[in-house]
Amino acid sequence: MKASAPVPNPYLQVLRTPHALPMVLAAFIGRLPLSMVGLGSVLLIASTTGSYGLGGAVAAVGAVTTALAGPVIGRWADSHGQRRVLLPVLAVFVASGLIFLFAVRERWPLWIVFVTAGLGGACIPPVSSMIRVRWTHLLRGSPRLPTALAMESVVDEFVFIVGPVLVTFLSTTGHATSGVVTAFTLATVGSLLFAAQHRTEPPPGGHESRNGPSAIRTPGLRVLFVVGAAVGAILGTLEIALVAFADEVGARSLSGVLIAGLALGSMVSGITWGTVHWRLPLRRRLAAVLVLLTVLSVPLLLIHHIWVLVPFVVLAGVAVSPSLISSFTLAEQLVPRSAVTEAFTWIGTALGLGVAIGASVAGKVVDVAGANRAFLVATVSAAVAAVVVASFQKLLHVPAEHVAAPVRTLTEQGNKAY
């Protein structure tokens, strides 16, 4: 009997695409700061001023400007080319970061700290979104494209595991500025290496302007905007509250482990979610997973030992990716095909605004009532989203003829926002 040939690994096939491996490595380095700058800023400011509230507020400003500027920078890259946009954006990011460091360390006026944090957030190099456009350019029409996009979602989650651990270790065991300086250095090196990959860069002018109505006029997308803001608030809350919790129990250097646990749970569930053939309608799945997220966040309010908290943080993370994946999948199915990119942008903006609000509110609660009480912000946010989705199920109904989309691509879109 003739033995069957082994099935080739689809991810290895993708990485064998000409010129792909250097692009992937450069993008990995360049996107690490996404998970480091905000937390590094909180640790630096808390170390300098003793206030998590101020640190959370500064991180929130950066998150808001990142969310607002992202679509604008993306449109510029589409029109003028990635390299021509990435290099000046990187220059502004580095300059604002240097001023930010001096402003914090030398106790310059707070308005300088906030302005430079906002400018840095607006100009953080968008390597993560650019590499997805490059994969689309390289593999358009190929069955390997969904695999490439799914791989990028896994890399994103891995970044949110490694980044927080790295920045926390550097900020708590060395100089307080070490974490932020390392983040700026990685952004510079990774972005320059990425920009040097000329052979994978798509030509400019790939998108035409749309004349139709805005995607946000779709009622169901407004519901998903609320969900995106709620999930963002949960992520922003947990980033601040977990660091503060570790500090309160005398294990500040382990705060990155807690945040990595959240990302690990989200990554594993995201990969698994995309492989299951669901029978329950998508809108009901979203409601169910938001209820689950609410329930799984409750134990965080009650636990006072860091090693007991770790597995519950991982469990809470399990419900994050499915919430995002379901939201982006519904958005793709609800809005007109010509407005899908805009719809994704709206949810991404909602996530950024939610992170800003969650981080700011949680920081103030930590200062007043402690870290465990701050977790309540995440619980309330999840509950509000669950109630909104359950109340407006009709607006999220998708006609049967629209439910046909590649699972991996949609999984990638959900994790991309996170």
JOKA-V259136 format. One record per pair of residues at least 6 apart in sequence whose ideal C-beta (glycine too) atoms are under 8 Angstrom apart, sorted by the first residue. I is the first residue (numbers start at 1). GAP is how many residues later the second one is. D is the distance in whole Angstrom. If there is no record, write none. Layout:
i=(I,I)
gap=(GAP,GAP)
d=(D,D)
//
This chain:
i=(10,10,11,11,13,13,14,14,14,14,14,14,15,15,17,17,17,17,18,19,19,19,20,20,22,22,23,23,23,23,23,24,24,25,26,26,26,26,26,26,27,27,27,27,27,27,27,28,28,28,29,29,29,29,30,30,30,30,30,30,30,30,30,31,31,31,31,31,31,32,32,32,32,32,32,32,32,33,33,33,33,33,33,33,33,34,34,34,34,34,35,35,35,35,35,35,35,36,36,36,36,36,36,36,36,36,37,37,37,37,37,37,37,38,38,38,38,38,38,39,39,39,39,39,39,39,39,39,39,40,40,40,40,40,40,40,41,41,41,41,41,41,41,42,42,42,42,42,42,42,42,42,42,43,43,43,43,43,43,43,43,44,44,44,44,44,44,44,44,45,45,45,45,45,45,46,46,46,46,46,47,47,48,48,48,48,49,51,51,52,52,52,52,52,52,53,53,53,53,53,54,54,55,55,56,56,56,56,56,56,56,56,56,57,57,57,57,58,58,58,59,59,59,59,59,59,60,60,60,60,60,60,61,61,61,61,61,62,62,62,62,62,63,63,63,63,63,63,63,64,64,64,64,64,65,65,65,65,66,66,66,66,67,67,67,67,67,67,67,68,68,68,69,69,69,70,70,70,70,70,70,71,71,71,73,73,73,73,74,74,74,75,76,77,77,77,77,77,77,78,78,78,78,78,79,79,80,81,81,81,82,82,82,82,82,82,83,83,83,84,86,86,86,86,86,86,86,87,87,89,89,89,90,90,90,90,90,90,90,92,92,93,93,93,93,93,93,94,94,94,96,96,96,96,96,97,97,97,97,98,99,99,100,100,100,100,100,101,101,101,102,103,103,103,103,104,105,124,125,125,125,125,127,127,127,128,128,128,129,130,131,131,132,132,132,132,133,133,134,134,134,134,135,135,135,135,136,136,137,137,137,137,138,138,139,139,145,146,146,146,146,146,147,149,149,149,149,150,150,150,150,150,152,152,153,153,153,153,153,153,154,154,154,156,156,156,157,157,157,157,157,157,157,157,158,160,160,160,160,160,160,161,161,161,161,162,164,164,164,164,164,164,165,165,165,165,166,166,166,167,167,167,167,167,168,168,168,168,168,168,168,168,169,169,170,170,170,171,171,171,171,172,172,172,173,207,210,210,210,212,212,212,213,214,214,215,215,215,215,215,215,215,215,215,216,216,216,216,218,218,218,218,219,219,220,220,220,220,220,220,220,221,221,221,221,221,221,222,223,223,223,223,223,224,224,224,224,224,224,224,224,225,225,225,226,226,226,226,227,227,227,227,227,227,227,227,227,228,228,228,228,228,228,228,228,228,228,229,229,229,229,229,230,230,230,230,230,230,230,231,231,231,231,231,231,231,231,232,232,232,232,232,232,232,232,232,233,233,233,233,233,233,233,233,234,234,234,234,234,234,234,234,235,235,235,235,235,235,236,236,236,236,236,236,236,236,237,237,237,237,237,237,237,237,237,238,238,238,238,238,238,238,239,239,239,240,240,240,240,240,240,241,241,241,241,241,241,241,241,241,242,242,242,242,242,242,243,243,243,243,244,244,244,244,245,245,245,245,245,245,246,246,246,246,246,246,247,247,248,248,249,249,249,251,254,257,258,258,258,258,261,261,261,261,261,262,262,262,262,262,263,264,264,265,265,265,265,265,265,265,266,266,266,266,266,266,267,267,268,269,269,269,269,269,269,270,270,270,270,270,270,271,273,273,273,273,274,274,274,274,274,275,278,280,281,282,282,282,282,282,282,282,283,283,283,283,283,283,284,285,285,286,286,286,286,286,286,287,287,287,287,289,289,289,289,290,290,290,290,290,290,291,292,293,293,293,293,293,293,294,294,294,294,296,296,296,296,296,297,297,297,297,297,298,299,300,300,300,300,300,300,300,300,301,301,301,301,301,302,303,303,303,304,316,320,321,321,321,323,324,324,324,324,324,325,325,325,325,325,326,327,327,328,328,328,328,328,328,329,329,329,329,330,330,331,331,331,331,331,332,332,332,332,332,332,333,333,333,333,334,334,334,334,335,335,344,344,347,348,351,351,354,358,358,358,361,362,362,362,363,365,365,365,365,366,366,389)
gap=(134,137,136,140,131,134,6,125,130,133,134,137,6,9,121,122,127,131,181,178,180,181,118,180,171,175,108,111,171,174,177,107,131,168,101,164,167,168,170,171,100,101,103,104,128,163,167,127,131,162,157,160,161,164,95,97,156,157,159,160,161,163,164,96,97,124,125,128,159,127,130,131,134,151,154,155,158,91,92,130,150,151,153,154,157,90,94,125,126,129,124,125,127,128,129,132,228,127,128,130,131,143,144,146,147,150,25,83,84,87,143,146,147,21,24,25,201,317,321,20,124,125,128,129,140,200,204,217,220,127,130,131,139,140,142,143,14,17,18,21,59,76,139,10,13,14,16,17,197,198,201,317,321,12,124,125,128,129,133,136,200,11,57,60,127,132,133,135,136,6,9,10,13,59,68,6,8,9,197,201,124,129,56,57,59,128,6,312,316,188,191,192,311,314,315,307,310,311,313,314,56,309,185,308,180,184,303,304,305,306,307,308,310,57,302,303,306,55,56,59,58,177,180,181,297,300,176,295,296,297,299,300,53,56,57,60,295,55,56,58,59,62,58,173,289,290,292,293,296,54,57,288,289,292,53,54,56,57,55,56,58,286,281,282,284,285,286,288,289,54,281,284,52,53,54,56,59,275,278,279,282,274,277,278,12,16,50,53,52,55,271,132,9,8,9,49,53,56,127,55,126,127,128,129,125,126,124,120,122,123,48,51,52,113,119,120,112,115,118,120,39,40,41,44,105,108,109,104,108,34,36,37,33,35,97,98,101,102,105,27,31,27,30,31,32,91,94,90,93,94,20,21,23,24,27,19,23,83,87,86,13,17,13,16,17,20,80,76,79,80,6,6,9,10,13,9,72,63,62,65,66,69,63,64,67,24,28,288,287,64,21,63,17,20,280,284,69,73,63,66,67,68,10,13,14,17,9,66,63,64,65,69,10,62,6,9,264,260,261,262,263,266,261,259,260,263,264,124,258,259,261,262,260,264,117,258,259,261,262,263,113,117,261,259,260,262,106,107,109,110,113,164,258,261,109,99,100,103,106,107,258,99,102,103,106,98,75,91,92,95,96,99,91,92,94,95,13,16,90,12,13,15,16,89,11,75,84,85,86,87,88,91,84,87,8,9,12,6,7,8,9,80,81,83,80,134,128,129,132,124,126,127,126,125,128,6,116,120,121,124,125,127,128,131,6,9,126,130,116,117,121,125,173,176,110,111,114,172,175,176,177,110,113,114,122,125,126,173,165,166,169,172,173,103,106,107,110,122,123,126,172,121,122,125,124,158,159,162,59,63,96,100,120,123,158,161,162,96,99,118,119,120,121,122,123,126,189,121,122,124,125,128,60,124,151,152,154,155,158,89,92,93,96,120,123,150,154,118,119,120,121,122,123,124,125,126,121,122,124,125,128,144,145,148,59,63,86,120,124,144,147,148,85,116,119,120,123,183,118,119,120,121,122,123,124,126,121,122,124,125,137,138,140,141,144,21,24,75,78,120,137,140,20,116,120,118,119,122,123,126,134,59,121,124,125,130,133,134,136,137,13,16,17,20,71,129,9,12,15,16,122,126,127,130,10,13,61,64,126,127,6,7,8,9,12,60,8,124,122,123,55,56,57,55,52,53,48,51,52,55,49,50,52,53,56,51,52,54,55,58,54,50,53,48,49,50,51,52,53,55,51,52,54,55,149,152,54,148,50,48,49,50,51,52,53,51,52,55,141,144,145,140,48,49,52,138,51,133,134,136,137,132,7,8,117,44,47,48,51,114,116,121,47,106,110,113,114,115,109,37,41,37,40,41,44,103,110,99,102,103,106,30,33,34,37,29,33,92,95,96,99,95,27,23,26,27,30,89,93,85,88,89,92,16,19,20,22,23,19,78,81,82,85,81,13,9,12,13,16,72,75,78,79,71,72,74,75,78,70,6,9,69,68,62,98,93,94,97,62,27,90,91,93,94,85,86,88,89,90,88,20,87,16,19,82,85,86,89,76,81,84,85,66,68,9,12,13,15,16,8,11,12,73,78,81,65,69,70,72,9,62,64,68,7,8,69,73,70,69,66,67,27,19,20,23,16,12,15,16,11,8,9,11,12,7,8,7)
d=(7,4,6,6,6,7,7,8,5,5,5,6,6,7,6,7,7,8,8,7,5,5,7,7,8,6,7,6,7,5,5,7,8,8,8,6,4,4,8,6,5,7,8,4,8,7,6,6,7,7,6,6,3,7,6,4,7,6,8,3,5,7,5,5,5,8,7,6,7,6,7,5,8,7,5,8,7,6,8,8,4,7,6,4,8,7,7,6,8,7,5,5,8,3,6,8,8,5,7,7,4,7,8,7,4,7,7,7,8,7,7,5,8,4,6,6,7,8,7,8,8,6,5,7,8,6,7,8,7,4,8,6,4,4,8,5,7,6,5,7,8,6,6,7,4,6,8,5,8,7,6,8,8,7,7,7,4,7,7,6,7,8,8,6,7,5,6,7,6,7,6,4,6,6,8,5,8,5,8,8,7,4,6,7,8,7,8,8,6,6,7,5,5,5,6,8,4,5,7,4,8,7,8,6,8,5,4,5,8,6,2,7,8,8,8,5,6,6,6,5,8,8,8,8,8,5,7,7,4,7,5,4,5,5,5,7,7,5,6,6,3,8,6,7,5,8,4,4,7,7,7,6,6,4,4,7,4,4,4,7,6,6,7,5,7,2,6,8,8,7,7,7,8,4,7,6,7,7,7,8,8,5,8,7,6,6,8,6,7,6,8,8,5,4,7,7,7,8,8,8,7,7,6,5,6,6,5,7,7,4,5,7,8,7,5,7,5,7,6,8,6,8,8,7,6,7,5,8,6,5,6,8,8,5,7,7,5,7,8,7,4,6,4,6,6,8,6,6,8,6,5,8,4,4,7,7,5,7,5,8,7,5,7,4,6,6,8,6,6,7,7,8,4,5,6,6,7,7,6,8,4,8,6,6,5,8,6,7,7,7,6,8,6,6,8,7,6,8,8,5,7,6,7,4,6,7,7,8,7,8,4,8,8,6,4,6,8,5,8,4,5,8,7,6,5,4,8,7,4,8,6,5,6,7,6,6,4,8,4,6,7,7,8,5,6,7,6,8,6,3,7,8,6,7,7,8,8,4,8,8,7,4,5,6,7,8,8,8,4,4,6,7,4,6,8,5,8,7,7,4,8,7,6,7,7,7,8,7,8,5,3,8,7,6,4,4,6,8,6,4,8,5,4,8,6,8,5,7,8,6,6,6,8,7,7,6,8,5,8,4,8,4,4,6,7,7,8,6,6,5,8,7,8,5,7,8,4,8,4,5,8,6,6,6,6,6,8,8,6,6,5,5,6,5,6,5,8,8,6,8,8,6,7,5,8,8,6,5,7,7,7,5,8,8,5,7,6,8,6,8,4,7,8,3,5,7,7,4,7,6,4,7,8,6,4,6,6,4,8,7,5,6,8,6,6,8,7,6,4,6,6,2,4,8,8,6,4,7,5,3,8,7,7,4,7,7,7,8,6,4,5,6,7,8,7,6,7,7,6,4,7,7,3,4,8,7,4,7,7,4,6,7,4,4,7,7,6,8,7,8,8,6,6,8,6,8,5,4,5,7,7,8,5,8,6,5,4,5,8,7,6,4,6,7,7,8,8,4,8,8,4,8,4,7,8,7,7,7,4,7,5,8,5,4,6,6,7,8,7,5,7,7,5,5,6,7,7,7,6,5,5,8,4,5,7,5,7,7,4,7,6,6,7,7,4,6,7,3,4,7,4,7,4,4,8,7,7,8,7,7,4,7,8,5,6,3,7,6,6,7,5,8,6,5,6,7,7,5,6,8,4,8,6,7,8,6,6,6,8,8,7,8,7,7,5,4,7,7,7,8,6,7,4,7,7,5,7,6,5,5,7,5,5,5,6,8,6,6,5,4,6,5,5,7,4,7,6,4,8,6,4,5,6,7,5,5,7,6,5,6,5,4,6,6,5,7,6,7,7,7,4,7,8,6,7,5,6,7,7,5,6,8,7,8,7,6,6,7,8,8,4,7,6,6,7,5,8,3,7,7,6,7,6,6,6,4,4,7,7,4,8,7,6,7,7,4,6,8,6,5,7,8,6,6,7,5,5,6,7,8,7,6,8,8,4,6,8,6,5,5,7,8,6,7,7,5,4,5,8,8,6,4,7,6,8,5,7)
//
